[in-house]
Amino acid sequence: MLRLRRVTKVFPGPFTALDGVDLEIGPGMFGLLGANGAGKSTLMKIVCGLLAPTTGSVTLDDVDVVREPERLRGALGYLPQDFGFYPGLTGREMLEHLLCLKGLGRGRSIRALADELLVTVNLASAADRRVEGYSGGMRQRLGLAQAIAGSPRLLVLDEPTAGLDPEERQRIHGVLADLARERIVLLSTHLVEDVAVLCPRFAVLRAGELVTVATPEDAIATLDGHLFEGPADEGATQDPAFVTTRTLLTSGKRRARLYRVAAGAAPPATYAPVTPSLEDVFFLVVRGDLHLGARAGSRAAA
């Protein structure tokens, strides 16, 4: 179990990047959502033992990450958003180099481990190609291979599908779903669809505060019967009984989604009920128009 208790981080200025975050995360995939600057990267660095909190504690099972970050190393797999590779090396050579740096062996044993990992992330057929010729998704899968080496108890992933095309994203989704069966996976992303597809539970950070912990299904259900869609003309969105979740283009025409905040209010005549999505929830929560609460759902069990 990964436990965060009242984690606060204040940078010089002063600037409070995190303000009293409480979380319990068990095995499986857990999503971390938030707008840019919400505190996601700061939280992940603290979880990885790379940054000390100003106050609060982080523990992984019996390991105190704040006091003894070196004890976390063998139990941690980390994939930062921008993972650096030597472009002139082949995928196998790059992975063997990274495995050596992690102290996981040398010679034949490291070659066998690298080959096994390349199969796991579906890169065996590209093992002898230079990394400079890899697509973005292939590089992400290579980064995942080094992250899962040594069977870490905790896997921390920062934007693993950012910038990938739909086909590559689906491949990464499949790999991540398999990995989450046997370990704790903390997935930080701004892509709400990734959380909806992969994560049984998720949290939302807003300005350093934990404002929501829920399942995607429960979060979406809060909007049932209260979300409407219609033409995005200015007059239709001025009614104080409604707030706009987002605008979108459909067949080249601008449409708006309205969330009813006043019980019983009738939507504009040109608006019809629509099935909500987790993206609608996200926009409302980060703006403060929807309050799902964090304390009641702050324990993410296995």
C-alpha positions as CSV (number, residue, x, y, z in Angstrom):
1,M,0.0,0.0,0.0
2,L,1.2,3.5,-0.9
3,R,0.2,6.0,1.8
4,L,0.5,9.8,1.7
5,R,-0.3,11.7,4.9
6,R,-0.8,15.4,4.9
7,V,1.9,15.9,2.2
8,T,2.7,19.6,1.8
9,K,5.3,21.2,-0.3
10,V,6.2,24.9,-0.1
11,F,8.7,26.4,-2.4
12,P,10.5,29.8,-1.9
13,G,8.4,32.7,-2.7
14,P,6.5,31.3,-0.9
15,F,4.6,29.1,-3.3
16,T,2.5,26.2,-2.0
17,A,2.7,23.4,-4.7
18,L,0.9,20.8,-2.5
19,D,-1.4,21.4,0.4
20,G,-2.1,18.6,2.8
21,V,-2.6,15.7,0.3
22,D,-3.9,12.4,1.8
23,L,-4.1,9.3,-0.3
24,E,-4.0,5.5,0.1
25,I,-3.3,3.6,-3.1
26,G,-3.4,-0.2,-3.4
27,P,-2.4,-2.5,-6.2
28,G,-3.7,-1.7,-9.6
29,M,-3.8,1.5,-11.7
30,F,-4.5,4.8,-10.1
31,G,-4.9,8.0,-12.1
32,L,-3.8,11.4,-11.2
33,L,-5.4,14.3,-13.1
34,G,-5.0,18.0,-12.9
35,A,-4.4,21.1,-15.1
36,N,-0.9,22.3,-15.7
37,G,0.6,23.6,-12.5
38,A,-1.8,21.7,-10.3
39,G,1.0,19.9,-8.5
40,K,1.1,16.5,-10.2
41,S,4.8,16.5,-11.1
42,T,5.7,17.7,-7.6
43,L,3.6,14.9,-6.0
44,M,5.2,12.3,-8.2
45,K,8.7,13.4,-7.4
46,I,7.9,13.2,-3.7
47,V,6.5,9.7,-4.2
48,C,9.7,8.7,-6.0
49,G,11.9,10.0,-3.2
50,L,13.4,12.6,-5.6
51,L,12.0,15.6,-3.6
52,A,11.4,16.0,0.1
53,P,8.0,17.3,1.2
54,T,8.0,20.4,3.5
55,T,5.7,18.4,5.9
56,G,3.9,15.1,5.8
57,S,4.9,11.5,5.2
58,V,5.0,9.0,2.3
59,T,5.3,5.2,2.9
60,L,5.3,2.2,0.6
61,D,4.4,-0.8,2.7
62,D,7.1,-0.6,5.5
63,V,9.4,1.8,3.7
64,D,9.4,5.5,4.8
65,V,10.1,7.2,1.5
66,V,10.9,10.6,3.1
67,R,13.3,9.4,5.7
68,E,14.9,6.5,3.8
69,P,14.5,7.2,0.0
70,E,17.4,4.9,-0.8
71,R,15.3,1.9,0.4
72,L,12.7,2.7,-2.3
73,R,15.1,2.3,-5.2
74,G,14.7,-1.5,-5.6
75,A,10.9,-1.3,-5.3
76,L,10.4,1.7,-7.8
77,G,10.0,1.9,-11.5
78,Y,9.8,5.4,-12.9
79,L,9.0,6.7,-16.4
80,P,9.4,10.5,-16.7
81,Q,7.6,12.3,-19.4
82,D,10.8,13.0,-21.3
83,F,13.0,10.0,-21.2
84,G,16.5,10.5,-22.7
85,F,18.0,7.9,-25.1
86,Y,21.2,7.6,-27.0
87,P,19.8,7.6,-30.6
88,G,22.8,5.7,-32.1
89,L,22.2,2.7,-30.0
90,T,19.8,-0.1,-30.9
91,G,16.8,-0.7,-28.6
92,R,18.5,-3.8,-27.1
93,E,21.8,-1.9,-26.5
94,M,20.0,1.0,-24.9
95,L,18.0,-1.2,-22.6
96,E,21.0,-3.3,-21.6
97,H,22.9,-0.1,-20.8
98,L,20.0,1.1,-18.6
99,L,19.7,-2.3,-16.9
100,C,23.4,-2.2,-16.0
101,L,23.0,1.3,-14.5
102,K,20.2,-0.1,-12.4
103,G,22.6,-2.9,-11.2
104,L,20.6,-5.7,-12.6
105,G,23.4,-7.8,-14.0
106,R,25.9,-8.0,-16.8
107,G,26.9,-10.2,-19.7
108,R,24.5,-13.0,-20.7
109,S,22.2,-12.4,-17.8
110,I,21.6,-8.8,-18.8
111,R,21.0,-9.9,-22.5
112,A,18.4,-12.4,-21.4
113,L,16.7,-9.9,-19.2
114,A,16.6,-7.3,-21.9
115,D,15.2,-9.8,-24.4
116,E,12.5,-10.8,-21.9
117,L,11.5,-7.1,-21.3
118,L,11.5,-6.3,-25.0
119,V,9.0,-9.2,-25.5
120,T,6.8,-7.8,-22.7
121,V,6.5,-4.4,-24.3
122,N,6.2,-5.8,-27.8
123,L,9.5,-4.5,-29.1
124,A,11.3,-7.8,-29.8
125,S,11.0,-7.4,-33.6
126,A,12.6,-3.9,-33.3
127,A,15.3,-4.8,-30.8
128,D,18.1,-4.4,-33.4
129,R,16.9,-1.1,-34.9
130,R,18.5,2.1,-33.8
131,V,16.5,4.2,-31.3
132,E,16.7,7.2,-33.6
133,G,14.3,5.4,-35.9
134,Y,11.8,4.5,-33.3
135,S,8.4,6.2,-33.3
136,G,7.2,8.1,-30.2
137,G,5.2,5.1,-29.0
138,M,8.1,2.7,-29.4
139,R,10.3,5.0,-27.3
140,Q,7.7,5.1,-24.6
141,R,7.5,1.3,-24.7
142,L,11.3,1.1,-24.4
143,G,11.1,3.5,-21.4
144,L,8.5,1.2,-19.9
145,A,10.8,-1.7,-20.3
146,Q,13.5,-0.1,-18.1
147,A,10.9,1.0,-15.6
148,I,9.5,-2.5,-15.0
149,A,12.9,-4.1,-14.9
150,G,13.4,-5.9,-11.6
151,S,9.7,-6.3,-11.0
152,P,9.2,-3.1,-9.0
153,R,6.4,-2.9,-6.4
154,L,5.6,0.7,-7.4
155,L,5.5,2.0,-11.0
156,V,5.2,5.8,-11.5
157,L,4.4,7.0,-15.0
158,D,4.4,10.6,-16.0
159,E,2.3,11.3,-19.2
160,P,3.2,7.9,-20.8
161,T,0.9,8.5,-23.8
162,A,1.4,12.2,-24.5
163,G,1.9,13.0,-28.2
164,L,1.2,9.4,-29.4
165,D,-1.1,8.6,-32.3
166,P,-4.3,6.6,-31.6
167,E,-2.8,3.3,-32.6
168,E,0.3,3.7,-30.4
169,R,-1.9,4.8,-27.5
170,Q,-3.9,1.6,-27.8
171,R,-0.7,-0.4,-27.7
172,I,0.5,1.5,-24.6
173,H,-2.9,1.0,-22.9
174,G,-2.6,-2.8,-23.4
175,V,0.9,-2.9,-21.9
176,L,-0.1,-0.7,-18.9
177,A,-3.2,-2.8,-18.2
178,D,-1.1,-5.9,-18.0
179,L,1.5,-4.3,-15.8
180,A,-1.2,-3.1,-13.3
181,R,-2.2,-6.6,-12.5
182,E,0.8,-7.3,-10.2
183,R,1.8,-3.9,-8.8
184,I,0.8,-0.4,-7.8
185,V,0.8,1.9,-10.9
186,L,0.5,5.7,-10.4
187,L,-0.4,7.3,-13.7
188,S,-0.2,11.0,-14.0
189,T,-1.7,12.5,-17.1
190,H,-3.7,15.4,-18.6
191,L,-5.4,13.0,-21.0
192,V,-8.7,12.2,-19.3
193,E,-9.4,9.4,-21.7
194,D,-6.4,7.4,-20.4
195,V,-7.9,7.5,-16.9
196,A,-11.4,6.5,-18.1
197,V,-9.9,3.5,-20.0
198,L,-7.3,2.3,-17.5
199,C,-8.0,3.4,-13.9
200,P,-10.5,1.9,-11.5
201,R,-9.9,5.0,-9.3
202,F,-8.5,8.5,-9.8
203,A,-7.8,11.7,-8.0
204,V,-7.9,15.3,-9.2
205,L,-5.5,18.0,-8.0
206,R,-6.4,21.7,-8.2
207,A,-3.9,24.3,-7.2
208,G,-2.1,21.8,-4.9
209,E,-5.2,20.5,-3.2
210,L,-6.7,17.1,-3.5
211,V,-10.3,17.9,-4.5
212,T,-11.6,14.6,-5.8
213,V,-11.0,10.9,-5.3
214,A,-13.5,8.6,-7.0
215,T,-14.2,5.9,-9.6
216,P,-14.8,7.1,-13.1
217,E,-18.3,5.5,-13.0
218,D,-19.3,7.2,-9.8
219,A,-18.0,10.6,-11.0
220,I,-19.8,10.4,-14.3
221,A,-23.0,9.3,-12.6
222,T,-23.1,12.6,-10.7
223,L,-23.9,14.3,-14.1
224,D,-26.6,11.9,-15.2
225,G,-29.7,13.9,-16.1
226,H,-28.0,17.2,-15.6
227,L,-25.9,17.6,-18.8
228,F,-27.3,19.0,-22.1
229,E,-25.8,19.8,-25.5
230,G,-26.8,22.2,-28.2
231,P,-25.7,25.1,-30.4
232,A,-22.9,27.1,-28.8
233,D,-24.6,30.5,-29.3
234,E,-23.8,33.1,-26.7
235,G,-27.4,33.6,-25.5
236,A,-27.9,30.0,-24.6
237,T,-25.0,29.9,-22.1
238,Q,-25.9,33.0,-20.0
239,D,-28.5,31.4,-17.8
240,P,-27.1,31.3,-14.3
241,A,-28.9,28.0,-13.7
242,F,-26.3,26.4,-16.1
243,V,-22.6,26.4,-16.5
244,T,-20.7,25.3,-19.7
245,T,-18.6,22.3,-19.2
246,R,-16.9,22.6,-22.6
247,T,-17.4,23.6,-26.3
248,L,-16.7,21.2,-29.1
249,L,-16.8,20.9,-32.9
250,T,-19.3,18.5,-34.5
251,S,-19.2,18.4,-38.3
252,G,-17.6,21.8,-38.3
253,K,-20.2,23.4,-36.1
254,R,-19.6,24.6,-32.5
255,R,-21.6,22.9,-29.8
256,A,-21.7,23.5,-26.1
257,R,-22.4,21.2,-23.1
258,L,-24.3,22.7,-20.2
259,Y,-24.3,21.4,-16.7
260,R,-27.5,22.2,-14.7
261,V,-26.5,23.7,-11.3
262,A,-30.1,24.7,-10.2
263,A,-32.4,21.8,-9.6
264,G,-35.4,21.7,-11.9
265,A,-34.2,24.4,-14.3
266,A,-35.2,23.9,-17.9
267,P,-32.4,23.9,-20.5
268,P,-32.7,26.1,-23.6
269,A,-35.1,24.8,-26.1
270,T,-32.4,23.9,-28.6
271,Y,-30.5,21.8,-26.0
272,A,-31.1,18.1,-25.4
273,P,-29.9,15.6,-22.7
274,V,-26.5,14.0,-23.5
275,T,-24.5,11.1,-22.0
276,P,-21.8,12.6,-19.8
277,S,-18.1,11.7,-19.9
278,L,-15.2,11.8,-17.5
279,E,-13.9,14.8,-19.5
280,D,-17.1,16.7,-18.5
281,V,-16.5,15.9,-14.9
282,F,-12.8,16.9,-15.1
283,F,-13.6,20.4,-16.6
284,L,-16.2,21.1,-13.9
285,V,-14.0,19.9,-11.0
286,V,-10.9,21.8,-12.0
287,R,-13.0,25.0,-12.4
288,G,-14.7,24.5,-9.0
289,D,-18.2,24.1,-10.5
290,L,-18.6,20.5,-9.3
291,H,-17.6,19.3,-5.8
292,L,-17.3,15.6,-5.5
293,G,-15.3,15.7,-2.3
294,A,-11.9,14.1,-1.5
295,R,-12.0,12.9,2.0
296,A,-14.7,10.4,1.7
297,G,-13.1,8.6,-1.2
298,S,-9.5,9.2,-0.2
299,R,-8.7,5.5,0.4
300,A,-8.0,3.8,-2.9
301,A,-8.2,0.1,-1.9
302,A,-6.9,-2.8,-3.9
